[in-house]
């Protein structure tokens, strides 16, 4: 993503103030995929698809050191991230026109919103996050339905829901 700052005057049109002075940029301007330079686009999507892996790594690295239940790491944390990103995208993110299929999104339903700006998709994202909260609650209560609810949330919140899928797998045994 940083490479796009060296090549393009405005790497992300949502934040036109985030740029480098011309004297620090190279003379080459990258082509864009929709609104963003190629390397910025690739970087954004890498962040989207690696965030669930970062959450899984945090669980494996720190779960034994912190007094949190596994479902806090694997389900509640993705739910919290989903609620925060959905709220940010719906109410605060500067929306580029026209909407684009290439908008980076942390879940498939969030992608529906980011690529159309139709509030229905954002409402569905909130519903999926609330379902994830209910799945987390079932996991805390050690319900026999927890694994099914966690797996459902994991699929509905893909790719951010990957840790919840892992938690569902943990409950399988």
N, C-alpha and C positions, 0 to 999 in steps of 0.2 A: 504494500500500500504506500509505503514511504517513497518508492520510486516515482509514483505519480506526482508527488509534490515537487520533484526535481524537474519534471517534464511539462506539466500542465499548469497554466496560470490558476485555474480553479478546479482542483481534483474532484471535489464534491460540491455540486451546485446547491445542495441543501445548506451548506455552510460556506458561503462565498468568502467570508473573512478568513477562513483557514487556508492560507496560501503562503508561499515564500516570495520574497522580493525577486524581481526579474533578474537581478544581478547574481542570484544564487541558483537560478534554473539553467539547465542545459538548453541548447538551441532546438532540440527535438521535442515535438509534441506528440504524445501517444494518441492513437485512435481510440475512440470511445465505443463501448458497448452500451447503447442507449445513453444514459446520463453520465456515466462514469468512465474514466480511462481504464484500459484493459487491466493493468496491474492492480488498480484500486478495486475493480470488480472481483478479480480473482482473490484478492486479499480479504474482501468482505465475506465472500462465500466460504473461504477457508475458516474464518472466525466463526461463522454460523455453524459449520459442520464439526469444528473442533471443540466448541464450548461444552457439549455433552461429555466429551472425553476428558476435558479439564475437570468437570464436576465429578466424574468417576475417579480420576486420579486424586482429587482432593479427598474423596471418601477413603480410598485405599491408603493414602498417606497420613491422614489426620484423624480418622474415625476412632482409632484405638487410643488417641491422646485426649480427645474431647468427649465429655459425657453426653453425647447426642445419640439418639437411636439411629440405626441405619436408614430408616425411612425419612428421617430429617434430611439426610444428605441426598438420598436417591429420589425422593418424591417431593418433599416440601420445598427443597431448594429450587428444583425446576419449576414448580408451581409459582413460587415467589418471583423468579426471573421472568416467567411468562406473563404474570400480572403486571410487573414493572414495564416490560417491553411493550406489551399491548397498550397500556395506558400512555406511555411515551409516544408510541407511533400514532395513536388515535388523536391525542390532544395537543401534543407539543412538537412532533417532528414536522419540519417544513416540507410540505408535500410538493414534489416536483410535478410539473405538468408536461406532457401527459403522463398518467400512470404507466408503469412499465412492468413487463413480465420478469424483468431482471432485478427487481427490488429484493435486496437481501432480507430474509425473514427467518426467524428462529423456529417456526412451526409451519406446517402446511396451511393451517387456517389463517395464520398471520400473513402468509404469502398471498392468500386470497384477498386480504384487506390491502396490503401494500401494493398489489398489482392492479387494484381497481378503485381503492378508496371508498368502497361501498361499506357503510357502517354495519351491515348485516354480518360481514365476515369478522369484524371486530367483536361484535356481540357473541358470535359463535366462539371466538377465541376466549372471551371471558367465561363462557359456559364450559368450555373444555378445562380452563384453569380451575373453576369451581368444582368440576367433576374430579380433577386431580387432588384438590383439597379434601374432598370426601374420600377418595381412595387412600390418601395419607392417613386420614382419621381411622379408616378400617384397618390399615396396617398397624397403627398404634394400638388399636383394640384387639389386635391379633385375630381378626375375623377370618372365617374360612373363605369369605368372598374377596379378601384383600388382594390375592394374587390376580384375580380376574379384573378387578377394578384398576389395579396398578398397570396391568398389561394393556387394558383398554386406553387408559390415559396415555401410556407410553406410545401407543400407535397413533392416537389422535393428536398428540403433541410432537410428533416426529419432526425433526431430529432431536429437539430439546428433550423429548421424552425418553431417550435411550437409557438414562439412569433409572427411570421408573420401570422400564422393561427388565433391567437387571435386578431391581428389587422384586419384581414379580417372579423372576426366576429363583431368587433366593427363598421366596415364600413357597415355591413349588414343592420343596423337599419335605 
